[in-house]
Amino acid sequence: MVVKVDGKEHRKGVSKAGKNYDFHVIHFLAPDRRVEGLAAVTKIIDTSVIEYDKILVGQHYDLVPDFDGNIIEMRPAKV
């Protein structure tokens, strides 16, 4: 699926349960069968998939999900 990244954030810290977390979140617009027009979508991206600095706001990316919908590849798309 090709998406245009409209926003990004890097979340890193320690949860209330004491577990470390470190991941990226991307924000984009996408079709949703329940929405007229486009829906605002966020996807969590593991830091092993792509470096934060390589995610450029406004750039199109090809997202490859696994069977459970987790993003396992994220690469610049040829648009």
N, C-alpha and C positions, 0 to 999 in steps of 0.2 A: 504494500500500500504506500503510495506517495503522499506525503503531507508537507505543508509549508509550516515551519516552526514560527509561531507568533510570539512565543515567550519561553523562557527557560529559567531554571533555578537549580542550585546545588544544595542539597540538604545533608548535613553531617553533624553528628552529635551522639549523645547518649540518651536512650529512652528512660522513662520513669522506672521501667523494670531493670535498668542497668545494662541494657544491651546497646552496643555500638551500632550506628547506622551510617551509611554513606551511599547516596544515590543521586541521580539527576531526575528532574521532572521537566517534561516538555509540554507546552500548551499549543493547541492548534484547533482549527475548525474542521468538522467532518459531518457527513450526512448521518442522520439518526432517524429511524422509521417513525419515531414518536414526535419528531420535531419538524415544524414547517420551517424550511430554510436549513441552516447549519447549526450544529450543536457545539458548544465549547467542550473540548476534550482534554484531559491530562493523561499522560502515560509516564510511568516510572521506568527509568532506564538505568540498569546496573552500570556502575563505573567501569566494569571490565568490557562493556560493549563499545563505548566511545568516550574519549576524553572530553571534559566539559568545554574546554576552549575550542574544540573542533565543532561544537554545535553553534551554528550561526543563526541568529534571529533573522527571519526573512528568507532563509535558504530552504529549498525543497530537499527532503530526505526520503529515501526508500526504507520503510520499516519492515522487518521480517519477524513475524511472531512465531512462537512455538505453538504446540497444540493447546496450551492453556492460556494463550494470549499474551505471554510475556515476550517482550522485545528481545530477540537474540542477535539481531544485526541491525545496524543503522548506518547507512552510507549516503553520501550526497547523491541526489537523483539527477538524471539528465532530463531536463524539461524542455 
